[in-house]
Amino acid sequence: MNYEVYCDESCVEAIFDKSSHKYAVIGGIWIPSESRNDIKAALNKLKEKYNLKGEMKWQKVSPSTMKLYKDLIRIFFTSDNIRFRAICINSAALDHNKFNQGSGELGFYKFYYLLIQRWLVNENVYSIFVDYKVNGNRHRVKDLGKVLQRTTMATVNQTQALPSHESVLIQLADVLSGAVASAYNEENTFETKLAIRTLIEEYLGHKITGTSLQEQKFNIFDINLQKGGW
């Protein structure tokens, strides 16, 4: 079966600057390729309903947009064809000199690898899309695909960077990753964002926290770097 993965990050500055946030989060949306058009149509219809011209983003959750984001969370949790997985990285435990040749950028893409590789299923075909960013090494995204392909019996058809404004599914990954990062960083944030976090937890039936690898709908990989999580 063919699947597509759409990824974004939140508080990713913590990977490069430990003083910025306690946790960085990278998250991805998994969908069957055959469901892509229907899911995109539902998300675009939601934006049209609330006359949202720009992107859906966690940073844009506000009193004036709260209804839109509550509906977005409902779409995610009531759809059988959308799954989410996030990896949460405690910045205090990072040691780029020891593990990443002194490169936070290399470490960042290693975490992308850990996020995605654990959820690749043998015999399936995957297309992976990450939020576009300027890298010091312009081959990072392609190298990610090559390493993934070497370590799985699945087929990694492509890895590609896309600007988030071109993909409502990357935007959905942004919102969910932002909610996870907000919870992990214990942000005493605006009431509206707390309401969105609370709604997610109501659907989950528990707090936003680490899950087992087998959790299929809203999976959180709380990596323990002290145990050699590389």
VOFI-265384 format. One line per field, with one value per residue: residue number from 1; z negated, x, y of N, C-alpha, C, O in turn. Coordinates in nm, 2 decimals, padded with zeros to 4 digits. Layout:
<recs>
i: [NUM  ...]
n_zz: [Z  ...]
n_xx: [X  ...]
n_yy: [Y  ...]
ca_zz: [Z  ...]
ca_xx: [X  ...]
ca_yy: [Y  ...]
c_zz: [Z  ...]
c_xx: [X  ...]
c_yy: [Y  ...]
o_zz: [Z  ...]
o_xx: [X  ...]
o_yy: [Y  ...]
</recs>
This chain:
<recs>
i: [1  2  3  4  5  6  7  8  9  10  11  12  13  14  15  16  17  18  19  20  21  22  23  24  25  26  27  28  29  30  31  32  33  34  35  36  37  38  39  40  41  42  43  44  45  46  47  48  49  50  51  52  53  54  55  56  57  58  59  60  61  62  63  64  65  66  67  68  69  70  71  72  73  74  75  76  77  78  79  80  81  82  83  84  85  86  87  88  89  90  91  92  93  94  95  96  97  98  99  100  101  102  103  104  105  106  107  108  109  110  111  112  113  114  115  116  117  118  119  120  121  122  123  124  125  126  127  128  129  130  131  132  133  134  135  136  137  138  139  140  141  142  143  144  145  146  147  148  149  150  151  152  153  154  155  156  157  158  159  160  161  162  163  164  165  166  167  168  169  170  171  172  173  174  175  176  177  178  179  180  181  182  183  184  185  186  187  188  189  190  191  192  193  194  195  196  197  198  199  200  201  202  203  204  205  206  207  208  209  210  211  212  213  214  215  216  217  218  219  220  221  222  223  224  225  226  227  228  229  230]
n_zz: [00.00  00.06  -00.10  -00.24  -00.40  -00.60  -00.73  -01.01  -01.24  -01.58  -01.81  -01.74  -01.76  -01.99  -01.95  -01.85  -02.02  -02.35  -02.54  -02.45  -02.45  -02.65  -02.53  -02.19  -01.92  -01.66  -01.42  -01.24  -00.98  -00.88  -00.60  -00.39  -00.05  00.13  00.00  -00.01  00.15  00.06  -00.21  -00.19  -00.07  -00.27  -00.46  -00.33  -00.28  -00.54  -00.59  -00.41  -00.51  -00.74  -00.63  -00.61  -00.48  -00.49  -00.62  -00.83  -01.15  -01.46  -01.60  -01.52  -01.65  -01.82  -02.00  -01.79  -01.60  -01.72  -01.69  -01.43  -01.47  -01.67  -01.52  -01.33  -01.49  -01.55  -01.30  -01.26  -01.47  -01.42  -01.18  -01.01  -00.85  -00.91  -01.08  -01.35  -01.44  -01.68  -01.77  -02.07  -02.20  -02.45  -02.51  -02.69  -02.71  -02.47  -02.28  -02.05  -01.97  -02.05  -01.91  -01.66  -01.50  -01.57  -01.46  -01.47  -01.28  -01.15  -01.36  -01.39  -01.15  -01.20  -01.41  -01.26  -01.11  -01.31  -01.39  -01.16  -01.06  -01.24  -01.19  -00.94  -00.73  -00.62  -00.28  -00.21  -00.04  -00.05  -00.04  -00.14  -00.29  -00.39  -00.59  -00.42  -00.45  -00.47  -00.45  -00.57  -00.45  -00.15  -00.07  -00.26  -00.29  -00.08  -00.15  -00.39  -00.29  -00.16  -00.37  -00.52  -00.33  -00.32  -00.56  -00.58  -00.48  -00.35  -00.08  -00.01  00.17  00.23  00.09  00.00  -00.02  -00.11  -00.08  -00.36  -00.31  -00.08  -00.14  -00.30  -00.47  -00.58  -00.73  -00.91  -01.05  -01.17  -01.35  -01.53  -01.62  -01.74  -01.95  -02.10  -02.17  -02.32  -02.54  -02.64  -02.70  -02.90  -02.87  -02.99  -02.85  -02.61  -02.68  -02.47  -02.33  -02.53  -02.55  -02.31  -02.35  -02.56  -02.44  -02.26  -02.46  -02.57  -02.36  -02.35  -02.60  -02.80  -02.93  -02.72  -02.64  -02.65  -02.45  -02.38  -02.12  -01.97  -01.97  -01.76  -01.66  -01.78  -01.84  -02.05  -02.07  -02.32  -02.34  -02.50  -02.55  -02.72  -02.73  -02.50  -02.26  -01.99]
n_xx: [00.08  00.04  00.17  00.18  00.38  00.38  00.57  00.66  00.80  00.84  00.95  01.21  01.44  01.56  01.73  01.96  02.02  02.03  01.92  01.69  01.45  01.31  01.23  01.24  01.03  00.95  00.72  00.49  00.25  00.07  -00.07  -00.29  -00.21  -00.42  -00.62  -00.55  -00.65  -00.92  -00.88  -00.72  -00.92  -01.11  -00.97  -00.91  -01.16  -01.24  -01.07  -01.18  -01.44  -01.39  -01.28  -01.00  -00.71  -00.43  -00.18  -00.25  -00.14  00.03  00.12  -00.05  -00.29  -00.56  -00.79  -00.97  -00.95  -01.01  -01.23  -01.19  -00.95  -01.04  -01.22  -01.04  -00.89  -01.10  -01.15  -00.91  -00.92  -01.15  -01.12  -01.04  -00.82  -00.60  -00.30  -00.08  00.25  00.51  00.83  01.00  01.24  01.47  01.65  01.86  01.99  02.13  02.42  02.60  02.87  02.97  02.80  02.72  02.92  02.97  02.76  02.46  02.27  02.30  02.23  01.96  01.85  01.90  01.72  01.48  01.51  01.48  01.21  01.07  01.15  01.08  00.82  00.78  00.65  00.71  00.70  00.52  00.49  00.64  00.61  00.77  00.74  00.89  00.90  01.01  01.34  01.64  01.94  02.28  02.41  02.31  02.22  02.08  01.80  01.77  01.96  01.85  01.64  01.79  01.92  01.71  01.60  01.80  01.77  01.53  01.27  01.07  00.96  01.10  00.99  01.02  01.18  01.11  01.14  00.90  00.75  00.57  00.34  00.23  00.12  -00.15  -00.14  00.12  00.08  -00.12  00.04  00.21  00.04  -00.03  00.22  00.30  00.12  00.20  00.46  00.41  00.28  00.49  00.68  00.57  00.42  00.29  00.06  -00.15  -00.50  -00.65  -00.48  -00.44  -00.69  -00.71  -00.51  -00.63  -00.86  -00.74  -00.64  -00.88  -00.99  -00.79  -00.80  -00.62  -00.33  -00.11  00.15  00.43  00.40  00.35  00.52  00.34  00.10  -00.13  -00.28  -00.22  00.08  00.36  00.69  00.90  01.20  01.48  01.77  01.98  02.01  02.13  01.98  02.03]
n_yy: [-00.12  00.23  00.51  00.85  01.08  01.37  01.63  01.85  02.09  02.20  02.44  02.39  02.52  02.45  02.24  02.35  02.55  02.53  02.69  02.80  02.65  02.38  02.14  02.01  01.94  01.71  01.64  01.42  01.36  01.07  00.93  00.73  00.72  00.71  00.84  01.11  01.33  01.36  01.42  01.65  01.81  01.83  01.98  02.21  02.30  02.36  02.58  02.76  02.79  02.94  03.15  03.17  03.28  03.25  03.03  02.74  02.73  02.65  02.87  03.06  03.02  03.17  03.38  03.46  03.27  03.03  02.85  02.75  02.60  02.42  02.27  02.17  01.99  01.81  01.71  01.57  01.37  01.23  01.11  00.81  00.78  00.93  00.96  01.04  01.11  01.20  01.30  01.38  01.58  01.62  01.90  01.94  01.70  01.67  01.61  01.72  01.73  01.48  01.29  01.39  01.49  01.75  01.90  02.05  02.05  01.80  01.63  01.71  01.60  01.33  01.29  01.32  01.09  00.89  00.94  00.87  00.61  00.41  00.37  00.27  00.02  -00.30  -00.38  -00.18  00.14  00.46  00.81  01.09  01.40  01.70  02.00  02.29  02.41  02.61  02.45  02.39  02.19  02.10  01.85  01.72  01.64  01.45  01.27  01.18  01.03  00.83  00.70  00.61  00.43  00.23  00.10  -00.03  -00.26  -00.16  00.05  00.35  00.59  00.86  01.15  01.48  01.83  02.07  02.40  02.51  02.66  02.56  02.32  02.18  01.96  01.95  02.18  02.09  01.90  02.09  02.22  02.01  01.92  02.16  02.18  01.95  02.03  02.26  02.14  01.98  02.16  02.28  02.52  02.81  02.93  03.12  03.13  03.03  02.85  02.67  02.57  02.43  02.23  02.10  02.00  01.81  01.63  01.55  01.40  01.20  01.09  01.11  01.29  01.48  01.30  01.07  00.77  00.42  00.24  00.11  00.26  00.39  00.62  00.87  00.92  00.94  00.97  00.98  01.03  00.88  01.00  00.95  00.69  00.61  00.67  00.70]
ca_zz: [00.00  00.07  -00.21  -00.24  -00.54  -00.59  -00.86  -01.05  -01.37  -01.67  -01.91  -01.69  -01.80  -02.11  -01.90  -01.82  -02.14  -02.46  -02.63  -02.39  -02.49  -02.71  -02.43  -02.05  -01.87  -01.52  -01.41  -01.10  -00.95  -00.80  -00.54  -00.27  00.07  00.19  -00.08  -00.01  00.21  -00.03  -00.33  -00.15  -00.04  -00.40  -00.53  -00.25  -00.31  -00.67  -00.58  -00.34  -00.61  -00.84  -00.55  -00.64  -00.36  -00.50  -00.67  -00.96  -01.23  -01.60  -01.64  -01.48  -01.73  -01.89  -02.02  -01.67  -01.52  -01.80  -01.63  -01.32  -01.52  -01.73  -01.41  -01.28  -01.58  -01.54  -01.17  -01.28  -01.55  -01.37  -01.05  -01.02  -00.76  -00.94  -01.20  -01.38  -01.53  -01.71  -01.86  -02.16  -02.22  -02.56  -02.47  -02.79  -02.69  -02.34  -02.27  -01.91  -01.95  -02.06  -01.83  -01.53  -01.43  -01.61  -01.38  -01.52  -01.16  -01.13  -01.47  -01.35  -01.06  -01.27  -01.48  -01.15  -01.08  -01.42  -01.38  -01.05  -01.04  -01.33  -01.15  -00.81  -00.73  -00.51  -00.16  -00.18  00.04  -00.12  00.01  -00.26  -00.26  -00.51  -00.57  -00.35  -00.52  -00.41  -00.52  -00.54  -00.35  -00.06  -00.04  -00.38  -00.27  00.00  -00.23  -00.48  -00.21  -00.13  -00.49  -00.55  -00.24  -00.35  -00.69  -00.59  -00.37  -00.27  00.03  -00.03  00.30  00.24  -00.02  00.07  -00.10  -00.05  -00.16  -00.43  -00.26  00.03  -00.19  -00.42  -00.55  -00.66  -00.83  -01.02  -01.13  -01.25  -01.46  -01.63  -01.68  -01.83  -02.07  -02.18  -02.22  -02.42  -02.66  -02.69  -02.75  -03.01  -02.85  -03.05  -02.73  -02.60  -02.71  -02.35  -02.31  -02.64  -02.51  -02.20  -02.41  -02.64  -02.35  -02.22  -02.57  -02.58  -02.26  -02.39  -02.73  -02.89  -02.91  -02.61  -02.70  -02.57  -02.43  -02.33  -01.98  -01.91  -01.97  -01.62  -01.63  -01.83  -01.89  -02.10  -02.10  -02.42  -02.33  -02.62  -02.49  -02.82  -02.70  -02.37  -02.16  -01.85]
ca_xx: [00.00  00.12  00.15  00.25  00.41  00.40  00.63  00.70  00.87  00.81  01.06  01.33  01.56  01.63  01.83  02.08  02.04  01.96  01.86  01.57  01.34  01.35  01.21  01.21  00.94  00.93  00.60  00.45  00.11  00.07  -00.20  -00.28  -00.21  -00.55  -00.70  -00.49  -00.74  -01.03  -00.83  -00.69  -01.04  -01.17  -00.89  -00.93  -01.30  -01.23  -01.01  -01.28  -01.55  -01.35  -01.21  -00.85  -00.63  -00.29  -00.15  -00.29  -00.01  00.01  00.15  -00.17  -00.41  -00.59  -00.94  -01.05  -00.94  -01.02  -01.33  -01.13  -00.86  -01.11  -01.27  -00.93  -00.86  -01.20  -01.13  -00.80  -00.95  -01.26  -01.08  -00.97  -00.71  -00.49  -00.23  00.02  00.36  00.60  00.95  01.02  01.39  01.51  01.77  01.96  02.07  02.20  02.57  02.64  03.01  02.99  02.72  02.69  03.04  02.96  02.66  02.32  02.19  02.31  02.15  01.82  01.80  01.90  01.59  01.38  01.52  01.42  01.07  01.00  01.20  01.01  00.68  00.78  00.61  00.76  00.61  00.45  00.56  00.63  00.66  00.79  00.75  00.92  00.89  01.14  01.43  01.77  02.04  02.42  02.44  02.19  02.17  02.03  01.67  01.79  02.04  01.76  01.57  01.88  01.95  01.58  01.58  01.90  01.74  01.39  01.23  00.97  01.01  01.10  00.98  01.08  01.18  01.11  01.11  00.79  00.71  00.45  00.22  00.18  00.07  -00.23  -00.10  00.23  00.02  -00.18  00.16  00.26  -00.05  -00.02  00.35  00.30  00.05  00.28  00.57  00.35  00.26  00.61  00.76  00.48  00.40  00.17  00.03  -00.28  -00.61  -00.70  -00.40  -00.47  -00.82  -00.68  -00.44  -00.73  -00.94  -00.67  -00.63  -01.01  -00.99  -00.69  -00.84  -00.51  -00.25  -00.02  00.27  00.49  00.32  00.42  00.54  00.22  -00.01  -00.14  -00.35  -00.14  00.20  00.46  00.82  00.97  01.33  01.57  01.91  02.08  02.02  02.18  01.87  02.07]
ca_yy: [00.00  00.36  00.61  00.97  01.14  01.51  01.66  01.98  02.09  02.30  02.47  02.32  02.60  02.39  02.15  02.43  02.64  02.46  02.79  02.85  02.56  02.25  02.03  02.03  01.84  01.69  01.55  01.38  01.30  00.96  00.91  00.65  00.80  00.71  00.93  01.24  01.43  01.38  01.49  01.79  01.88  01.86  02.08  02.34  02.34  02.42  02.71  02.84  02.81  03.04  03.26  03.18  03.30  03.20  02.90  02.70  02.72  02.66  03.01  03.15  02.99  03.29  03.38  03.48  03.15  02.91  02.76  02.68  02.50  02.31  02.19  02.10  01.88  01.71  01.64  01.47  01.26  01.15  01.05  00.69  00.78  01.02  00.92  01.14  01.06  01.30  01.27  01.49  01.58  01.70  01.97  01.93  01.57  01.67  01.63  01.72  01.70  01.33  01.21  01.45  01.56  01.89  01.96  02.04  02.01  01.65  01.58  01.73  01.50  01.20  01.28  01.29  00.94  00.81  00.96  00.80  00.48  00.31  00.35  00.22  -00.11  -00.38  -00.40  -00.05  00.24  00.58  00.94  01.17  01.55  01.78  02.15  02.34  02.50  02.62  02.37  02.41  02.08  02.10  01.72  01.66  01.57  01.33  01.18  01.12  00.92  00.72  00.62  00.53  00.31  00.13  00.04  -00.08  -00.35  -00.09  00.13  00.50  00.64  01.00  01.25  01.61  01.95  02.16  02.51  02.48  02.73  02.48  02.19  02.18  01.85  02.00  02.27  02.01  01.85  02.20  02.24  01.90  01.93  02.27  02.14  01.86  02.11  02.34  02.06  01.93  02.27  02.33  02.66  02.88  03.00  03.19  03.05  02.96  02.74  02.57  02.50  02.33  02.12  02.03  01.92  01.70  01.54  01.49  01.29  01.10  01.03  01.12  01.40  01.47  01.24  00.96  00.65  00.30  00.24  00.05  00.36  00.42  00.74  00.99  00.85  01.04  00.91  01.06  00.97  00.89  01.01  00.90  00.54  00.59  00.67  00.72]
c_zz: [00.00  -00.04  -00.18  -00.38  -00.52  -00.73  -00.88  -01.19  -01.45  -01.78  -01.87  -01.72  -01.92  -02.07  -01.88  -01.94  -02.26  -02.55  -02.57  -02.44  -02.56  -02.60  -02.29  -02.01  -01.72  -01.50  -01.26  -01.09  -00.85  -00.73  -00.42  -00.15  00.14  00.12  -00.07  00.04  00.12  -00.15  -00.30  -00.13  -00.17  -00.47  -00.46  -00.27  -00.44  -00.66  -00.51  -00.43  -00.70  -00.77  -00.59  -00.51  -00.37  -00.55  -00.81  -01.04  -01.38  -01.65  -01.61  -01.56  -01.82  -01.91  -01.89  -01.58  -01.60  -01.74  -01.52  -01.38  -01.60  -01.63  -01.34  -01.36  -01.57  -01.41  -01.19  -01.35  -01.50  -01.23  -01.08  -00.94  -00.79  -01.08  -01.22  -01.47  -01.55  -01.79  -01.94  -02.21  -02.34  -02.53  -02.56  -02.77  -02.56  -02.36  -02.12  -01.88  -01.96  -01.96  -01.68  -01.47  -01.46  -01.53  -01.43  -01.40  -01.13  -01.24  -01.44  -01.26  -01.11  -01.35  -01.38  -01.12  -01.18  -01.42  -01.28  -01.04  -01.12  -01.28  -01.00  -00.81  -00.61  -00.40  -00.12  -00.11  -00.02  -00.04  -00.11  -00.22  -00.39  -00.48  -00.52  -00.45  -00.45  -00.50  -00.48  -00.44  -00.27  -00.03  -00.16  -00.36  -00.18  -00.07  -00.33  -00.41  -00.19  -00.25  -00.53  -00.46  -00.27  -00.48  -00.70  -00.47  -00.30  -00.16  00.00  00.11  00.33  00.11  00.04  -00.03  -00.03  -00.14  -00.23  -00.37  -00.14  -00.01  -00.31  -00.52  -00.64  -00.77  -00.94  -01.11  -01.22  -01.37  -01.57  -01.69  -01.77  -01.96  -02.16  -02.24  -02.33  -02.55  -02.72  -02.75  -02.86  -03.00  -02.92  -02.95  -02.73  -02.63  -02.59  -02.32  -02.41  -02.61  -02.40  -02.26  -02.49  -02.55  -02.30  -02.33  -02.60  -02.48  -02.30  -02.51  -02.83  -02.85  -02.78  -02.67  -02.61  -02.56  -02.39  -02.18  -01.91  -01.90  -01.82  -01.58  -01.66  -01.91  -01.93  -02.14  -02.19  -02.43  -02.45  -02.57  -02.59  -02.80  -02.56  -02.26  -02.02  -01.77]
c_xx: [00.09  00.07  00.23  00.26  00.45  00.45  00.66  00.75  00.81  00.92  01.19  01.46  01.64  01.73  01.96  02.11  01.96  01.89  01.72  01.44  01.39  01.34  01.19  01.12  00.94  00.81  00.56  00.31  00.13  -00.06  -00.19  -00.29  -00.35  -00.65  -00.66  -00.59  -00.86  -00.99  -00.79  -00.82  -01.11  -01.10  -00.91  -01.07  -01.31  -01.18  -01.11  -01.39  -01.51  -01.27  -01.07  -00.78  -00.49  -00.29  -00.22  -00.16  -00.05  00.03  00.03  -00.29  -00.43  -00.74  -01.02  -01.04  -00.97  -01.12  -01.27  -01.04  -00.93  -01.17  -01.16  -00.89  -00.97  -01.19  -01.02  -00.85  -01.07  -01.23  -01.00  -00.84  -00.60  -00.43  -00.12  00.13  00.46  00.72  00.98  01.17  01.42  01.65  01.89  02.05  02.14  02.35  02.61  02.78  03.04  02.92  02.70  02.80  03.03  02.85  02.52  02.23  02.18  02.22  02.00  01.77  01.81  01.76  01.47  01.39  01.45  01.26  01.01  01.03  01.12  00.87  00.67  00.75  00.65  00.65  00.53  00.55  00.54  00.68  00.66  00.82  00.78  00.91  01.02  01.21  01.57  01.87  02.18  02.46  02.31  02.14  02.10  01.90  01.69  01.87  01.95  01.68  01.66  01.90  01.82  01.57  01.68  01.86  01.60  01.37  01.11  01.04  00.99  01.10  01.04  01.09  01.20  01.08  01.01  00.78  00.58  00.32  00.16  00.12  -00.02  -00.20  00.02  00.18  -00.05  -00.07  00.21  00.17  -00.04  00.11  00.36  00.23  00.13  00.40  00.53  00.33  00.39  00.70  00.68  00.46  00.27  00.12  -00.11  -00.39  -00.66  -00.62  -00.42  -00.60  -00.80  -00.61  -00.54  -00.82  -00.87  -00.66  -00.77  -01.03  -00.90  -00.74  -00.73  -00.43  -00.16  00.11  00.32  00.40  00.41  00.43  00.42  00.10  -00.01  -00.20  -00.26  -00.02  00.31  00.58  00.90  01.11  01.42  01.71  02.01  02.10  02.07  02.07  01.91  02.06]
c_yy: [00.12  00.45  00.74  01.02  01.29  01.56  01.81  01.97  02.20  02.32  02.40  02.40  02.53  02.29  02.22  02.52  02.59  02.56  02.84  02.78  02.44  02.14  02.09  01.92  01.83  01.60  01.53  01.33  01.19  00.94  00.81  00.74  00.82  00.81  01.08  01.35  01.46  01.45  01.63  01.87  01.92  01.98  02.22  02.39  02.41  02.56  02.81  02.88  02.93  03.16  03.28  03.17  03.24  03.06  02.87  02.67  02.72  02.80  03.10  03.12  03.11  03.28  03.39  03.36  03.02  02.81  02.68  02.57  02.39  02.22  02.11  01.97  01.77  01.64  01.53  01.35  01.17  01.09  00.92  00.68  00.87  00.98  01.03  01.08  01.18  01.24  01.39  01.47  01.67  01.77  01.95  01.80  01.57  01.69  01.61  01.69  01.55  01.25  01.26  01.53  01.71  01.97  01.94  02.00  01.86  01.59  01.59  01.63  01.35  01.18  01.25  01.14  00.86  00.82  00.87  00.65  00.37  00.28  00.31  00.07  -00.18  -00.39  -00.27  00.04  00.38  00.70  01.03  01.32  01.62  01.92  02.20  02.43  02.50  02.55  02.41  02.31  02.06  01.96  01.65  01.58  01.44  01.23  01.11  01.01  00.80  00.63  00.55  00.41  00.20  00.05  -00.01  -00.17  -00.28  -00.01  00.28  00.56  00.77  01.07  01.39  01.72  02.03  02.28  02.48  02.55  02.65  02.35  02.20  02.07  01.88  02.10  02.20  01.95  01.96  02.22  02.14  01.90  02.05  02.25  02.05  01.94  02.20  02.27  02.02  02.04  02.34  02.48  02.71  02.98  03.06  03.09  02.97  02.84  02.63  02.50  02.40  02.21  02.04  01.94  01.80  01.59  01.48  01.37  01.17  01.02  01.03  01.25  01.37  01.42  01.13  00.84  00.54  00.32  00.20  00.15  00.41  00.56  00.86  00.94  00.95  00.95  01.00  00.99  00.99  00.89  00.96  00.75  00.51  00.58  00.69  00.59]
o_zz: [-00.06  -00.06  -00.12  -00.46  -00.44  -00.83  -00.79  -01.25  -01.40  -01.83  -01.95  -01.71  -01.93  -02.15  -01.89  -01.95  -02.26  -02.62  -02.64  -02.47  -02.53  -02.60  -02.27  -02.06  -01.65  -01.57  -01.17  -01.19  -00.75  -00.81  -00.36  -00.15  00.19  00.18  -00.12  -00.02  00.10  -00.20  -00.38  -00.17  -00.18  -00.53  -00.52  -00.27  -00.46  -00.73  -00.54  -00.43  -00.73  -00.83  -00.60  -00.44  -00.27  -00.53  -00.88  -00.99  -01.42  -01.74  -01.67  -01.53  -01.90  -01.86  -01.88  -01.49  -01.54  -01.75  -01.50  -01.33  -01.60  -01.64  -01.30  -01.31  -01.57  -01.40  -01.14  -01.31  -01.54  -01.18  -01.16  -00.95  -00.70  -01.17  -01.13  -01.56  -01.46  -01.86  -01.89  -02.27  -02.33  -02.52  -02.52  -02.81  -02.53  -02.44  -02.08  -01.78  -01.88  -01.91  -01.59  -01.39  -01.38  -01.54  -01.43  -01.42  -01.10  -01.21  -01.46  -01.28  -01.06  -01.35  -01.41  -01.10  -01.15  -01.45  -01.30  -01.01  -01.07  -01.32  -00.94  -00.89  -00.50  -00.44  -00.01  -00.11  -00.05  00.02  -00.18  -00.14  -00.49  -00.37  -00.56  -00.52  -00.38  -00.62  -00.37  -00.35  -00.33  00.03  -00.15  -00.41  -00.22  -00.06  -00.36  -00.47  -00.20  -00.24  -00.57  -00.51  -00.25  -00.50  -00.81  -00.36  -00.19  -00.15  -00.01  00.17  00.43  00.02  00.12  -00.12  00.09  -00.26  -00.16  -00.38  -00.10  00.07  -00.42  -00.64  -00.75  -00.88  -01.06  -01.23  -01.33  -01.48  -01.69  -01.81  -01.88  -02.06  -02.28  -02.36  -02.43  -02.66  -02.84  -02.85  -02.92  -03.09  -02.90  -02.96  -02.83  -02.60  -02.60  -02.29  -02.38  -02.63  -02.41  -02.22  -02.49  -02.59  -02.29  -02.31  -02.64  -02.52  -02.28  -02.52  -02.93  -02.75  -02.74  -02.73  -02.51  -02.66  -02.37  -02.12  -01.79  -01.83  -01.77  -01.47  -01.57  -02.03  -01.85  -02.24  -02.14  -02.52  -02.50  -02.54  -02.55  -02.84  -02.51  -02.19  -01.93  -01.65]
o_xx: [00.20  -00.05  00.33  00.18  00.53  00.38  00.68  00.75  00.75  00.97  01.27  01.57  01.76  01.82  02.07  02.23  01.84  01.80  01.65  01.34  01.50  01.43  01.13  01.13  00.93  00.81  00.59  00.26  00.20  -00.16  -00.08  -00.36  -00.38  -00.75  -00.73  -00.61  -00.90  -01.06  -00.83  -00.82  -01.16  -01.16  -00.92  -01.09  -01.39  -01.23  -01.12  -01.44  -01.60  -01.22  -01.02  -00.78  -00.43  -00.37  -00.25  -00.08  -00.14  -00.04  00.03  -00.40  -00.35  -00.81  -01.13  -01.13  -00.95  -01.09  -01.29  -01.04  -00.88  -01.17  -01.18  -00.87  -00.94  -01.21  -01.03  -00.83  -01.08  -01.32  -00.91  -00.76  -00.51  -00.50  -00.07  00.10  00.49  00.70  00.99  01.21  01.40  01.75  02.00  02.16  02.21  02.40  02.65  02.81  03.12  02.97  02.67  02.77  03.07  02.84  02.47  02.13  02.08  02.15  01.92  01.66  01.74  01.71  01.38  01.28  01.37  01.19  00.91  00.94  01.08  00.81  00.56  00.81  00.64  00.54  00.48  00.67  00.42  00.79  00.56  00.90  00.71  00.92  01.13  01.16  01.61  01.89  02.21  02.54  02.21  02.03  02.08  01.88  01.63  01.84  01.97  01.67  01.61  01.90  01.83  01.53  01.65  01.92  01.55  01.44  01.07  01.16  00.88  01.21  01.11  01.00  01.29  00.99  01.02  00.78  00.49  00.21  00.05  00.06  00.04  -00.23  00.03  00.23  -00.04  -00.08  00.25  00.23  -00.03  00.12  00.42  00.27  00.13  00.43  00.60  00.36  00.41  00.77  00.72  00.47  00.16  00.14  -00.18  -00.37  -00.70  -00.67  -00.41  -00.61  -00.86  -00.64  -00.53  -00.85  -00.93  -00.68  -00.78  -01.09  -00.94  -00.71  -00.73  -00.46  -00.14  00.18  00.26  00.33  00.53  00.36  00.39  00.00  00.08  -00.17  -00.24  -00.03  00.34  00.57  00.97  01.13  01.43  01.77  02.12  02.20  02.06  02.07  01.82  02.09]
o_yy: [00.12  00.47  00.74  01.01  01.32  01.54  01.88  01.87  02.30  02.22  02.36  02.34  02.55  02.26  02.16  02.56  02.61  02.53  02.91  02.84  02.40  02.05  02.19  01.81  01.94  01.49  01.61  01.26  01.20  00.93  00.81  00.84  00.92  00.85  01.17  01.45  01.58  01.54  01.72  01.99  02.03  02.06  02.32  02.51  02.51  02.65  02.93  02.99  03.01  03.24  03.39  03.08  03.19  02.98  02.96  02.59  02.80  02.85  03.21  03.18  03.16  03.20  03.33  03.34  02.91  02.69  02.56  02.45  02.27  02.09  01.99  01.87  01.65  01.52  01.42  01.23  01.06  01.02  00.92  00.59  00.90  00.96  01.09  01.00  01.25  01.15  01.50  01.37  01.79  01.70  01.95  01.80  01.47  01.77  01.50  01.62  01.49  01.15  01.18  01.62  01.79  02.09  01.83  01.94  01.81  01.49  01.50  01.58  01.27  01.07  01.18  01.08  00.77  00.73  00.81  00.57  00.27  00.18  00.31  -00.01  -00.13  -00.41  -00.26  00.03  00.41  00.69  01.04  01.35  01.60  01.97  02.16  02.51  02.41  02.58  02.45  02.34  02.01  01.94  01.53  01.47  01.34  01.11  00.99  00.90  00.69  00.51  00.43  00.30  00.08  -00.06  -00.03  -00.16  -00.33  -00.01  00.33  00.57  00.79  01.04  01.41  01.70  02.06  02.27  02.44  02.49  02.68  02.28  02.24  02.08  01.84  02.10  02.24  01.95  01.94  02.24  02.17  01.88  02.03  02.29  02.07  01.92  02.22  02.32  02.03  02.02  02.45  02.56  02.65  03.10  03.06  02.97  02.85  02.74  02.51  02.38  02.29  02.10  01.92  01.83  01.69  01.47  01.36  01.27  01.06  00.90  00.97  01.31  01.26  01.50  01.09  00.81  00.55  00.39  00.24  00.12  00.47  00.61  00.95  00.93  01.04  00.88  01.09  00.91  01.10  00.78  00.92  00.70  00.40  00.48  00.69  00.58]
</recs>
